[in-house]
Amino acid sequence: MENRIAVLAVIVRESASVSALNELLHQYEDCILGRMGIPCRDQGFRLISIALHAPADRISALSGKIGRLEGVTAKTVYAPQEEKKETF
């Protein structure tokens, strides 16, 4: 399957889920290009953006697992795929 580029946006409102989230990110580290976290503790949440390069099914699997964590929301945005041009 062809690799895709995507950004996974994660909002964590339940601090008890942070270790499970980090474990998932560790399991998928081969797909992660980089990540940035913004702790907004005084507002009661954390923001994390994760840049990914992997097959769409792996990206979707990670997003789904993260989204099932208690107090965690995850949404994925995929970069447009380039159209393959026919060569003659």
C-alpha positions in Angstrom: 0.0 0.0 0.0 1.2 3.5 -0.8 2.3 5.8 1.9 0.4 9.0 2.7 1.2 12.2 4.5 -1.2 13.2 7.2 -1.5 15.4 10.3 -3.2 13.9 13.4 -4.6 16.5 15.8 -5.1 15.2 19.3 -6.9 17.0 22.2 -6.3 15.4 25.7 -8.7 16.4 28.4 -8.1 13.4 30.7 -4.6 13.3 32.2 -5.0 9.6 33.2 -4.9 8.8 29.4 -1.5 10.4 28.7 0.6 7.3 29.4 -1.7 5.1 27.2 -1.4 7.8 24.5 2.4 7.8 24.7 2.5 4.0 24.5 0.5 4.1 21.3 2.7 6.8 19.8 5.7 4.6 20.8 4.2 1.6 19.0 3.7 3.7 15.8 7.0 5.5 16.0 8.1 4.2 12.6 5.2 6.3 11.0 5.8 9.5 12.9 7.8 12.3 11.2 7.5 14.6 14.2 5.2 15.8 16.9 4.5 19.0 18.8 2.7 19.2 22.1 1.2 22.3 23.8 0.3 21.9 27.4 -2.7 24.1 28.4 -2.9 22.8 31.9 -4.6 25.9 33.3 -7.4 25.4 30.7 -7.5 21.6 31.5 -6.3 20.1 28.2 -3.3 19.4 26.0 -2.9 19.8 22.3 -0.7 17.5 20.2 -0.1 17.6 16.5 1.6 14.6 14.9 3.0 14.5 11.4 2.7 11.0 9.8 4.1 9.2 6.7 2.6 5.8 6.4 0.0 3.7 4.6 -3.6 5.1 5.2 -4.7 2.0 7.1 -1.9 2.4 9.6 -2.7 6.1 10.1 -6.4 5.3 10.5 -5.6 2.5 13.0 -3.5 4.9 15.1 -6.2 7.6 15.0 -8.9 5.2 15.9 -7.0 3.7 18.9 -6.1 7.2 20.2 -9.8 8.4 19.7 -11.0 5.5 21.9 -8.9 6.6 24.9 -11.0 8.2 27.7 -11.1 12.0 27.4 -9.1 12.1 24.1 -10.3 13.4 20.7 -8.4 12.7 17.5 -8.9 13.9 13.9 -6.8 13.2 10.9 -6.2 15.4 7.8 -4.6 13.8 4.8 -2.5 15.6 2.2 -4.0 15.4 -1.3 -2.6 12.5 -3.3 -0.8 13.4 -6.5 -2.4 12.1 -9.6 -0.3 9.6 -11.4 0.4 10.8 -14.9 0.4 8.4 -17.8 3.6 8.1 -19.8 3.7 7.1 -23.4 
